[in-house]
Amino acid sequence: MNRRSFLKHCALVAGSAGAMGSVVSAGVKLNNNSLNFKIGAKRPNILYIMLDDSGIGDFKCYYPGTPVLAPNVTKLASRGMRFTNAYTPGVVCGPTRSCLMTGYHLGHASMRGNFNSACIHSDDVTIPEIMKTAGYATGGWGKWGIGSPGTATAPELKGFDEFFGYYHQVHAHDHYPDRLYLNGQTQLIPENSGFNNQPNPGLIPDSRVHQQNIIFNRMKQFIKTNAINGKPFFAYGTWTLPHVDNTIPQAEALPGGSYEPYASKTWSDGNKVQAAMITWSDRQIGQLVALLDDPHEDGSGRDSIADNTVIIFCSDNGGASVSAWDRNYELRGSKGSLNEGGIRTPLVVVWPGKIKPGTNSDMLTYLVDMMPTFADLAGVPGAVPADADGVSLVPTFLDKGTQVAHEGIYVQVHNIQPNGTKKDAARIDIDDHKWKAIRGTTGVISLYDVAVDIGESNNVASSNPAVVSLMEDYMNRQHTKMRPQFNVTPPKVGNCGKDGIIAYGIRPDSSVRSWHLSESGDALSLSGQLKDSSNNTIGLYLDDLDRTYRIEMSVTVNGGAKPDIQFSLKGNTGFEYFKGTMATSGIPTGTTGAMDMILDLTDVTPGASELGGNLNQALNLYISHAGSSGDISVSNIKVIAV
């Protein structure tokens, strides 16, 4: 059963029992034995805020010596739980979001890198889809990064009632775009039309509009509306701050603004803007917390939903390098690296009345744990795909029941091609050791014990061959071959030059389609264009490549041997997307049988050049004997695209 079917067949009963249990030390592998524990009749709201490229060294609750001001994050840590062994599943933005949203680590996820416009697959179950089954309102603001406009995995097609912001991760590099997207529709920002903020860094005139102001205000309105209406909500703030581009409004340099505390420092302006963007984000976090306390914003607090809202704060990968302060604290490496500085994240969780204030957890965790955690909070743990890699953190939040622990955590980095050469890393905790292995493209493994060597300065692989073998076995078991990605570089649109509706993205008619073959060829090899019921040629769309294809036909065995029949579904350039082989041995000689089969994806990923030559061009089916002997006739050929 695929992931989509799994979701459809789950028993999704809000308020059902979850997997609970006493907190155990990381590294202990436990069975997921459920207790009859109820979250409560009133399911909590979930406010999830993820910054872009922010390290633990940006926050005093992790690095007391940081010069960056983020008092509201410090308050969150004092009110809730600070995780000290939290990781991101990726070293850059797209892979982390792929894992977060689908619950699979990068050895299993369908999207594993920032490859052109690579997307998750349409049969991937996402967090907002699960939350909707539990009756939640779902909203997202900021960077999606795992489904471009006009594709089958755009956020409004993957569970969000509202998504506003950037769909493509490269588009999000620009903090002053001339357009954003609301549920797939272009939202122009006239003030930024024709504006090129390069070179940066710097303060930008207030006549221009920084995207964060728009994104934040829409997020705030969503929370306010649902709080007042009493509807549980999942609010996903995947903000682009402090991701370089180093630009910020001039107003933030005024007294009380986020840039003002750093204006007189002897730092580079880029460092000043990076610090200011952390402070700006922190100020807005404080405003959202205040809104939970007073949704009507009338000062009464009579309608507070703070006690029934879980707040989660984190970053999407380790901090990007800066020179003015140690953004990743004592950790080696930064964003893009498999070292600790590239994959450690601040992770703070607040749940008033449920999580004890000022607590710390050293549980080994990463962001794939969010899906089962949120499903538990919503009362629908059964909605999580059975093969997902995360575990629910609710037992740790509540300090109650049995916390399922990870055998380890796994991260990988692909070099350009999804199934190309990779680097990977793993963490496994054994007794007092926190083993960290990094395997390069040559296959050589470095080993560190980050319990005593958080800076990964001492490679102890040569003195611990048994541990190296254990880590290698774990990493090998975690990696599965990636399914092909159907990605294409989107056209350049507007002054941002980095995003746009992908031409021929979604076929308007989303119903099941039955096509026939316009045939040509000889007795051993048959090919032709697929045509619809009106005999029009089928033009290839991106979502055609994310469907399941079934071949139906009548097969007559006239005599001789009974060779297999081979099928190949190709684009206009000859690139093969799907293939399959049908056996005819079961048809008695002299008879005709109705046969059907499902075509399989090929193992090769098409690039932009292949798709560029195939989109809106004919889709072709090739049929051939798997051998030259035998007398077989085929007729009534249909291709069913589901």
C-alpha positions as CSV (number, residue, x, y, z in Angstrom):
1,M,0.0,0.0,0.0
2,N,1.5,3.4,-0.9
3,R,1.6,6.3,1.4
4,R,-1.5,8.0,0.0
5,S,-3.5,4.8,0.3
6,F,-2.2,4.4,3.8
7,L,-3.6,7.7,4.8
8,K,-7.0,7.0,3.2
9,H,-7.3,3.6,5.0
10,C,-6.2,4.8,8.5
11,A,-8.8,4.9,11.3
12,L,-8.7,8.6,11.9
13,V,-10.7,9.2,15.0
14,A,-9.9,12.4,16.8
15,G,-9.1,11.8,20.5
16,S,-8.0,8.2,20.0
17,A,-5.3,6.7,22.2
18,G,-1.7,7.6,21.4
19,A,1.7,5.9,21.9
20,M,2.8,7.1,25.3
21,G,4.8,6.1,28.3
22,S,8.6,7.0,31.4
23,V,11.3,9.0,29.7
24,V,14.2,6.8,28.8
25,S,17.8,7.7,27.9
26,A,18.5,8.1,24.3
27,G,20.1,5.1,22.6
28,V,17.7,2.5,24.0
29,K,15.6,0.9,21.4
30,L,12.1,0.2,22.7
31,N,9.0,-1.3,21.2
32,N,6.2,1.2,20.6
33,N,3.7,-0.1,23.1
34,S,0.7,2.1,23.4
35,L,-1.0,3.1,26.6
36,N,-4.6,4.3,26.8
37,F,-3.5,7.9,27.4
38,K,-5.8,10.7,26.2
39,I,-4.4,14.1,25.3
40,G,-7.7,15.6,26.4
41,A,-11.0,16.4,24.9
42,K,-9.7,19.8,23.8
43,R,-6.9,19.2,21.4
44,P,-4.1,21.8,21.5
45,N,-3.3,24.3,18.8
46,I,0.1,24.0,17.4
47,L,2.3,27.0,16.6
48,Y,5.5,26.0,14.8
49,I,8.1,28.6,14.0
50,M,11.2,27.6,12.0
51,L,13.9,30.1,11.2
52,D,16.1,29.8,8.1
53,D,19.9,29.3,8.7
54,S,20.0,30.2,12.4
55,G,22.4,28.4,14.7
56,I,22.3,27.6,18.5
57,G,24.9,30.3,19.0
58,D,22.3,32.9,18.1
59,F,20.4,32.4,21.3
60,K,21.4,33.0,24.9
61,C,19.4,30.0,26.1
62,Y,22.1,27.9,24.3
63,Y,25.1,30.3,24.2
64,P,25.0,32.8,27.0
65,G,27.9,34.7,25.5
66,T,26.1,35.5,22.2
67,P,25.8,39.3,21.4
68,V,22.6,38.7,19.6
69,L,19.4,39.9,21.3
70,A,16.5,37.4,21.3
71,P,14.8,37.8,24.7
72,N,11.5,36.1,23.6
73,V,13.2,32.9,22.6
74,T,14.9,33.0,26.0
75,K,11.5,33.4,27.7
76,L,10.2,30.4,25.7
77,A,13.0,28.3,27.0
78,S,12.3,29.4,30.6
79,R,8.6,28.6,30.2
80,G,9.1,25.2,28.5
81,M,11.6,22.6,27.5
82,R,14.9,23.1,25.8
83,F,16.3,20.1,23.8
84,T,20.1,19.9,23.8
85,N,20.5,17.0,21.4
86,A,18.2,18.2,18.6
87,Y,19.2,17.9,14.9
88,T,17.8,18.9,11.5
89,P,17.4,16.1,9.0
90,G,19.2,18.1,6.3
91,V,22.1,20.5,5.9
92,V,20.1,22.9,3.6
93,C,16.5,24.1,3.4
94,G,14.7,21.9,0.9
95,P,15.8,18.5,2.2
96,T,14.9,19.5,5.8
97,R,11.5,20.6,4.8
98,S,10.9,17.4,2.8
99,C,11.7,15.3,5.9
100,L,9.8,17.5,8.3
101,M,6.7,17.5,6.2
102,T,6.7,13.8,5.4
103,G,8.2,12.1,8.5
104,Y,11.0,10.4,6.5
105,H,14.7,11.0,7.0
106,L,17.0,11.6,4.0
107,G,17.7,7.9,3.4
108,H,14.0,7.3,2.7
109,A,12.5,10.7,1.7
110,S,11.3,11.2,-1.8
111,M,13.1,14.6,-2.1
112,R,16.7,14.8,-0.8
113,G,18.2,17.9,-2.3
114,N,17.7,21.3,-3.8
115,F,17.7,19.9,-7.4
116,N,16.2,22.5,-9.7
117,S,12.5,22.4,-8.8
118,A,12.6,19.0,-7.1
119,C,9.5,18.2,-5.2
120,I,8.1,15.6,-2.8
121,H,5.8,13.1,-4.4
122,S,2.1,13.5,-4.5
123,D,1.6,10.3,-2.6
124,D,3.7,11.5,0.3
125,V,1.5,12.1,3.4
126,T,2.2,15.5,4.9
127,I,1.7,17.0,8.3
128,P,-1.1,19.4,7.2
129,E,-2.9,16.6,5.6
130,I,-2.9,14.7,8.9
131,M,-3.9,17.7,10.9
132,K,-6.9,18.3,8.5
133,T,-8.1,14.8,9.2
134,A,-8.3,15.7,12.8
135,G,-10.4,18.8,12.1
136,Y,-7.6,21.4,12.3
137,A,-7.4,24.6,10.3
138,T,-4.0,24.6,8.6
139,G,-1.9,27.5,7.5
140,G,1.7,28.1,6.4
141,W,3.7,31.3,5.8
142,G,7.2,31.7,4.4
143,K,9.2,29.1,2.5
144,W,7.6,25.8,1.2
145,G,10.5,24.7,-0.9
146,I,9.1,21.2,-1.8
147,G,6.6,21.8,-4.5
148,S,6.7,24.6,-7.0
149,P,3.7,26.5,-8.3
150,G,1.8,24.5,-10.8
151,T,3.0,21.1,-9.5
152,A,1.1,18.3,-7.8
153,T,2.9,19.0,-4.5
154,A,2.2,22.7,-4.2
155,P,1.2,23.4,-0.5
156,E,-2.5,24.1,-1.2
157,L,-2.7,20.6,-2.7
158,K,-0.9,19.0,0.2
159,G,-3.2,19.9,3.1
160,F,-2.9,23.7,3.7
161,D,-6.1,25.7,3.8
162,E,-3.8,28.7,3.3
163,F,-0.2,29.0,2.3
164,F,1.3,32.4,1.6
165,G,4.9,33.0,0.6
166,Y,7.6,31.4,-1.5
167,Y,7.0,28.0,-3.2
168,H,10.5,27.6,-4.7
169,Q,13.5,27.6,-2.4
170,V,15.6,29.8,-4.7
171,H,12.8,32.4,-5.0
172,A,13.1,32.7,-1.2
173,H,16.7,34.0,-1.5
174,D,15.2,37.4,-2.3
175,H,13.7,39.3,0.6
176,Y,12.2,42.0,-1.7
177,P,10.4,40.0,-4.4
178,D,7.9,41.6,-6.7
179,R,5.5,38.7,-6.1
180,L,4.6,36.0,-3.6
181,Y,2.0,33.2,-3.9
182,L,-1.3,32.7,-2.0
183,N,-2.6,29.2,-2.6
184,G,-0.9,29.0,-5.9
185,Q,-2.1,32.4,-7.1
186,T,0.4,35.2,-7.8
187,Q,0.3,38.1,-5.4
188,L,2.1,41.1,-6.9
189,I,4.0,43.5,-4.6
190,P,3.9,46.7,-6.7
191,E,6.3,48.6,-4.4
192,N,9.1,46.1,-5.4
193,S,8.4,46.1,-9.1
194,G,11.6,46.6,-11.0
195,F,13.7,46.7,-7.8
196,N,17.0,45.0,-7.7
197,N,18.5,45.0,-4.2
198,Q,21.9,43.8,-5.3
199,P,24.5,44.3,-4.3
200,N,23.7,43.7,-0.6
201,P,24.0,43.9,2.4
202,G,22.3,47.0,3.5
203,L,19.3,49.0,4.7
204,I,16.6,49.2,2.1
205,P,14.3,52.3,1.8
206,D,11.0,51.9,3.5
207,S,9.2,52.6,0.2
208,R,10.1,49.0,-0.6
209,V,8.2,46.1,1.1
210,H,10.1,43.4,2.9
211,Q,8.3,40.1,2.5
212,Q,8.5,39.3,6.2
213,N,6.1,42.1,7.1
214,I,3.4,40.7,4.8
215,I,4.0,37.1,5.7
216,F,3.9,37.8,9.4
217,N,0.7,39.9,9.2
218,R,-1.1,37.1,7.3
219,M,0.1,34.5,9.9
220,K,-1.1,36.7,12.7
221,Q,-4.6,37.1,11.2
222,F,-4.9,33.3,10.7
223,I,-4.2,32.7,14.4
224,K,-6.4,35.5,15.5
225,T,-9.4,34.3,13.4
226,N,-9.2,30.7,14.5
227,A,-8.6,31.6,18.1
228,I,-11.7,33.7,18.2
229,N,-13.7,31.1,16.3
230,G,-12.5,28.3,18.6
231,K,-11.2,26.1,15.8
232,P,-8.0,24.1,16.6
233,F,-5.2,25.2,14.3
234,F,-1.8,24.2,12.9
235,A,0.2,27.3,12.2
236,Y,3.4,26.7,10.3
237,G,5.7,29.7,10.3
238,T,8.6,28.7,8.0
239,W,10.1,32.2,7.9
240,T,13.0,33.1,5.6
241,L,14.9,35.2,8.2
242,P,17.8,35.3,8.6
243,H,18.7,33.6,5.3
244,V,21.1,35.7,3.2
245,D,20.1,38.1,1.4
246,N,21.4,40.6,3.9
247,T,18.8,43.3,3.5
248,I,16.4,44.8,6.0
249,P,14.1,47.9,6.1
250,Q,15.6,51.3,7.1
251,A,12.9,51.5,9.8
252,E,14.7,48.8,11.7
253,A,17.6,51.1,12.2
254,L,15.4,53.6,14.2
255,P,15.4,53.6,18.0
256,G,13.8,50.4,19.1
257,G,14.3,48.7,15.8
258,S,16.1,45.4,15.4
259,Y,19.1,46.9,13.6
260,E,19.6,49.7,16.1
261,P,21.4,47.7,18.8
262,Y,24.1,46.7,16.3
263,A,24.5,49.9,14.3
264,S,27.5,51.1,16.3
265,K,29.4,47.8,16.4
266,T,32.6,47.4,14.4
267,W,31.1,44.4,12.5
268,S,30.6,44.2,8.8
269,D,27.2,45.4,7.7
270,G,26.3,41.9,6.7
271,N,26.9,40.7,10.2
272,K,24.8,43.5,11.6
273,V,21.9,42.7,9.3
274,Q,22.1,39.0,10.2
275,A,21.9,39.8,13.9
276,A,19.1,42.3,13.3
277,M,17.1,39.6,11.4
278,I,17.3,37.3,14.5
279,T,16.2,40.1,16.7
280,W,13.4,41.0,14.3
281,S,12.1,37.4,14.2
282,D,12.3,37.3,18.0
283,R,10.2,40.4,18.3
284,Q,7.5,38.9,16.1
285,I,7.6,35.7,18.1
286,G,6.9,37.8,21.1
287,Q,3.9,39.4,19.3
288,L,2.5,35.9,18.4
289,V,2.8,34.8,22.1
290,A,1.0,38.0,23.1
291,L,-1.7,37.2,20.6
292,L,-2.3,33.8,22.1
293,D,-2.8,35.5,25.5
294,D,-5.2,38.0,24.0
295,P,-6.7,37.1,20.6
296,H,-9.2,40.0,20.6
297,E,-6.3,42.3,21.4
298,D,-8.5,44.3,23.7
299,G,-6.3,43.9,26.8
300,S,-8.7,41.7,28.7
301,G,-7.2,38.2,28.1
302,R,-10.7,36.8,28.5
303,D,-10.2,34.7,25.4
304,S,-6.7,33.5,26.0
305,I,-5.7,30.3,24.2
306,A,-2.2,30.2,25.5
307,D,-2.7,27.3,27.8
308,N,-4.1,25.2,25.0
309,T,-1.3,26.0,22.5
310,V,1.9,24.1,21.9
311,I,4.7,26.4,20.7
312,I,7.7,24.9,18.9
313,F,10.7,26.9,17.8
314,C,13.7,25.7,15.8
315,S,15.9,26.3,12.7
316,D,16.0,24.4,9.4
317,N,19.7,23.6,9.5
318,G,22.8,24.9,11.3
319,G,23.7,28.5,11.2
320,A,25.3,30.1,8.1
321,S,28.8,31.3,8.8
322,V,29.3,34.8,10.3
323,S,32.6,36.3,11.6
324,A,31.3,38.6,14.3
325,W,30.2,35.9,16.7
326,D,30.2,32.1,17.0
327,R,26.8,31.4,15.4
328,N,27.2,27.6,16.0
329,Y,28.8,28.0,19.5
330,E,31.5,25.4,20.0
331,L,30.4,23.2,17.1
332,R,32.5,22.5,14.0
333,G,31.1,23.5,10.6
334,S,28.1,25.5,9.6
335,K,25.2,25.3,7.1
336,G,25.8,22.7,4.4
337,S,28.1,20.6,6.6
338,L,27.5,17.2,8.1
339,N,29.5,18.3,11.1
340,E,27.6,19.3,14.2
341,G,27.5,23.0,13.2
342,G,25.6,22.1,10.1
343,I,22.9,20.0,11.6
344,R,22.3,20.9,15.2
345,T,19.3,23.1,15.8
346,P,17.9,25.0,18.7
347,L,14.6,23.3,19.7
348,V,12.4,24.8,22.3
349,V,8.8,23.6,23.1
350,V,6.3,25.3,25.3
351,W,3.0,23.8,26.5
352,P,1.7,25.7,29.6
353,G,0.4,23.4,32.3
354,K,1.8,20.3,30.6
355,I,5.5,20.9,30.1
356,K,7.4,21.8,33.2
357,P,8.9,25.3,32.9
358,G,12.7,25.5,32.6
359,T,13.3,21.9,31.8
360,N,16.0,20.4,29.6
361,S,16.0,17.2,27.6
362,D,19.0,15.4,26.2
363,M,16.9,13.1,24.1
364,L,18.4,12.4,20.7
365,T,15.8,13.9,18.3
366,Y,15.4,15.4,14.9
367,L,12.7,17.2,13.0
368,V,11.2,14.0,11.5
369,D,9.8,13.5,14.9
370,M,7.4,16.4,14.4
371,M,4.9,14.4,12.3
372,P,4.2,11.7,14.9
373,T,4.3,14.3,17.7
374,F,1.7,16.5,16.1
375,A,-0.5,13.5,15.2
376,D,-0.4,12.4,18.8
377,L,-1.3,15.9,19.9
378,A,-4.2,16.0,17.5
379,G,-5.4,12.6,18.7
380,V,-4.8,10.8,15.3
381,P,-1.5,8.8,15.8
382,G,-2.8,6.2,13.3
383,A,-2.6,8.7,10.5
384,V,1.2,8.5,10.4
385,P,2.5,6.2,7.7
386,A,3.7,2.9,9.3
387,D,7.2,3.2,7.8
388,A,7.8,6.8,8.8
389,D,11.1,7.4,10.7
390,G,10.0,9.7,13.5
391,V,8.8,9.0,17.0
392,S,6.3,11.0,19.1
393,L,7.9,13.3,21.7
394,V,4.8,13.7,23.7
395,P,5.9,11.3,26.5
396,T,9.0,13.5,26.9
397,F,6.9,16.7,26.9
398,L,4.7,15.3,29.7
399,D,7.4,13.3,31.5
400,K,4.9,10.4,31.5
401,G,4.8,7.0,30.0
402,T,7.5,5.3,27.8
403,Q,9.4,7.4,25.4
404,V,10.3,5.5,22.2
405,A,14.0,6.2,21.5
406,H,15.7,6.3,18.1
407,E,18.3,3.6,17.3
408,G,20.1,6.5,15.8
409,I,19.6,9.4,13.5
410,Y,20.7,9.6,9.8
411,V,21.5,12.5,7.5
412,Q,22.9,12.5,4.0
413,V,23.9,15.0,1.3
414,H,23.6,14.2,-2.4
415,N,25.9,15.8,-4.9
416,I,23.6,17.4,-7.6
417,Q,22.0,14.2,-8.9
418,P,19.4,12.5,-6.5
419,N,21.0,9.0,-6.9
420,G,24.5,10.3,-7.4
421,T,27.5,10.2,-5.1
422,K,26.5,11.0,-1.5
423,K,27.9,11.8,1.8
424,D,26.2,10.8,5.0
425,A,26.3,10.9,8.8
426,A,24.8,9.2,11.8
427,R,24.5,9.6,15.6
428,I,24.0,6.6,17.9
429,D,24.2,6.9,21.7
430,I,25.6,3.9,23.5
431,D,26.0,4.1,27.3
432,D,27.9,7.3,28.0
433,H,29.1,7.7,24.4
434,K,27.4,9.9,21.8
435,W,29.0,8.4,18.7
436,K,29.0,10.5,15.5
437,A,30.1,9.1,12.2
438,I,30.7,11.0,9.0
439,R,31.2,9.1,5.7
440,G,32.6,11.0,2.7
441,T,32.2,10.3,-1.0
442,T,35.2,8.0,-0.9
443,G,33.5,5.8,1.7
444,V,36.0,6.6,4.5
445,I,34.4,7.1,7.9
446,S,35.4,9.5,10.6
447,L,34.3,8.8,14.1
448,Y,33.8,11.2,17.0
449,D,32.4,11.0,20.5
450,V,30.5,14.2,20.8
451,A,29.8,13.6,24.4
452,V,33.4,14.6,25.2
453,D,34.4,16.2,21.8
454,I,31.5,18.5,20.7
455,G,33.9,20.2,18.3
456,E,34.7,17.0,16.5
457,S,38.4,17.7,16.7
458,N,39.5,14.1,17.5
459,N,38.8,11.4,14.9
460,V,38.8,8.1,17.0
461,A,37.9,5.8,14.1
462,S,41.2,3.9,14.1
463,S,40.9,3.1,17.8
464,N,37.3,2.0,17.7
465,P,36.9,-0.4,14.7
466,A,33.9,-2.1,16.2
467,V,32.0,1.2,16.6
468,V,32.9,2.2,13.1
469,S,31.5,-1.2,11.8
470,L,28.3,-0.6,13.8
471,M,27.9,2.9,12.5
472,E,28.6,1.8,8.9
473,D,26.0,-1.0,9.2
474,Y,23.5,1.5,10.5
475,M,24.1,4.0,7.7
476,N,23.9,1.3,5.0
477,R,20.6,0.1,6.4
478,Q,19.1,3.6,6.4
479,H,19.7,4.4,2.7
480,T,17.3,3.3,0.0
481,K,17.4,4.3,-3.6
482,M,15.6,7.5,-4.3
483,R,12.6,7.5,-6.6
484,P,13.0,9.6,-9.7
485,Q,12.4,13.3,-9.4
486,F,10.4,15.2,-12.0
487,N,11.9,18.6,-11.7
488,V,12.5,21.5,-14.1
489,T,14.0,24.9,-13.6
490,P,11.0,27.3,-13.4
491,P,10.9,30.2,-15.9
492,K,12.2,33.6,-14.7
493,V,9.3,35.9,-13.7
494,G,9.4,39.5,-12.6
495,N,12.4,41.3,-11.0
496,C,13.2,38.3,-8.7
497,G,14.1,36.3,-11.8
498,K,13.9,33.1,-9.7
499,D,10.4,31.7,-9.7
500,G,7.2,31.5,-11.6
501,I,4.3,29.2,-12.6
502,I,5.9,26.2,-14.3
503,A,4.5,26.0,-17.8
504,Y,2.4,22.9,-18.3
505,G,2.5,22.1,-14.6
506,I,-1.0,20.7,-13.8
507,R,-3.4,19.2,-16.3
508,P,-6.7,21.0,-15.7
509,D,-8.7,17.8,-15.7
510,S,-7.6,15.8,-12.7
511,S,-10.0,12.9,-13.2
512,V,-8.9,9.4,-14.2
513,R,-8.1,9.3,-17.9
514,S,-8.4,6.5,-20.4
515,W,-6.2,6.9,-23.5
516,H,-5.8,4.9,-26.6
517,L,-2.8,4.3,-28.8
518,S,-2.5,5.7,-32.3
519,E,-0.4,2.8,-33.6
520,S,2.4,2.3,-36.1
521,G,5.2,-0.2,-36.5
522,D,5.9,-3.8,-37.4
523,A,5.0,-7.1,-35.8
524,L,7.9,-7.0,-33.4
525,S,7.9,-3.3,-32.4
526,L,4.8,-1.1,-32.1
527,S,4.8,2.6,-31.1
528,G,2.5,5.5,-31.2
529,Q,1.2,8.6,-29.6
530,L,-1.3,8.5,-26.8
531,K,-4.6,10.1,-27.8
532,D,-7.7,11.1,-25.8
533,S,-11.3,10.2,-26.5
534,S,-11.6,13.0,-29.1
535,N,-8.5,11.6,-30.8
536,N,-6.4,14.6,-29.7
537,T,-2.7,14.0,-28.9
538,I,-1.9,13.9,-25.2
539,G,0.4,16.7,-24.3
540,L,2.8,15.9,-21.4
541,Y,2.2,17.7,-18.1
542,L,4.3,17.5,-15.0
543,D,1.6,15.8,-13.0
544,D,1.3,13.1,-15.7
545,L,4.8,12.0,-14.5
546,D,3.6,11.7,-10.9
547,R,0.7,9.3,-11.7
548,T,0.3,5.5,-11.8
549,Y,-0.1,4.0,-15.3
550,R,-2.0,0.8,-16.1
551,I,-1.9,-0.8,-19.5
552,E,-4.9,-2.7,-20.7
553,M,-5.2,-4.7,-23.9
554,S,-6.4,-7.8,-25.6
555,V,-3.7,-10.4,-26.4
556,T,-4.2,-13.3,-28.8
557,V,-1.6,-16.1,-28.9
558,N,-1.7,-17.6,-32.4
559,G,1.0,-20.1,-32.2
560,G,4.7,-20.8,-31.4
561,A,6.5,-19.5,-28.4
562,K,4.9,-17.0,-26.0
563,P,7.4,-14.2,-25.5
564,D,6.9,-11.4,-23.0
565,I,5.7,-8.0,-24.1
566,Q,7.8,-5.0,-23.1
567,F,6.3,-1.5,-22.6
568,S,8.0,1.9,-22.5
569,L,6.3,5.2,-21.9
570,K,8.6,8.0,-23.3
571,G,8.5,11.7,-23.8
572,N,9.0,13.6,-27.1
573,T,12.9,13.5,-26.7
574,G,12.9,9.7,-26.2
575,F,13.5,9.9,-22.5
576,E,11.9,6.9,-20.8
577,Y,9.8,7.6,-17.8
578,F,7.9,4.3,-17.2
579,K,8.5,0.8,-18.3
580,G,7.2,-2.7,-17.7
581,T,7.1,-6.3,-19.0
582,M,3.9,-8.4,-19.4
583,A,4.1,-12.2,-19.5
584,T,1.9,-14.0,-22.0
585,S,2.6,-17.6,-21.0
586,G,-0.7,-17.9,-19.2
587,I,-2.8,-17.5,-22.4
588,P,-3.6,-20.8,-24.1
589,T,-2.6,-21.0,-27.8
590,G,-5.4,-20.0,-30.1
591,T,-7.2,-17.9,-27.5
592,T,-7.5,-14.2,-26.7
593,G,-7.1,-12.9,-23.1
594,A,-7.7,-9.5,-21.5
595,M,-4.5,-8.4,-19.8
596,D,-3.4,-5.5,-17.7
597,M,-0.4,-4.4,-15.8
598,I,1.1,-1.4,-13.9
599,L,4.1,0.4,-15.4
600,D,7.0,1.1,-13.1
601,L,9.1,4.3,-12.9
602,T,12.5,4.0,-14.4
603,D,15.5,4.5,-12.2
604,V,16.8,7.5,-14.1
605,T,15.9,11.1,-13.1
606,P,15.1,13.5,-15.9
607,G,16.8,16.8,-15.8
608,A,15.7,20.2,-17.0
609,S,16.8,19.5,-20.6
610,E,14.7,16.3,-20.9
611,L,11.6,17.9,-19.4
612,G,12.1,21.1,-21.3
613,G,11.9,19.1,-24.6
614,N,9.0,16.9,-23.4
615,L,6.5,19.2,-21.7
616,N,3.4,19.9,-23.8
617,Q,4.7,17.4,-26.4
618,A,3.3,14.0,-27.3
619,L,3.5,11.2,-24.8
620,N,4.5,8.0,-26.6
621,L,4.0,4.3,-25.8
622,Y,6.4,1.7,-27.2
623,I,5.5,-2.0,-27.3
624,S,7.9,-4.8,-28.3
625,H,8.3,-8.5,-28.0
626,A,11.0,-9.6,-25.6
627,G,12.2,-12.0,-28.3
628,S,11.7,-12.7,-32.0
629,S,9.8,-16.0,-31.8
630,G,6.1,-16.5,-31.4
631,D,2.9,-15.2,-33.0
632,I,1.1,-12.8,-30.8
633,S,-1.5,-10.1,-31.7
634,V,-2.5,-7.2,-29.4
635,S,-5.5,-5.0,-29.8
636,N,-7.7,-2.6,-27.9
637,I,-4.7,-1.0,-26.3
638,K,-5.6,1.5,-23.5
639,V,-3.4,3.5,-21.1
640,I,-5.2,4.3,-17.9
641,A,-3.6,7.3,-16.0
642,V,-4.8,7.1,-12.4
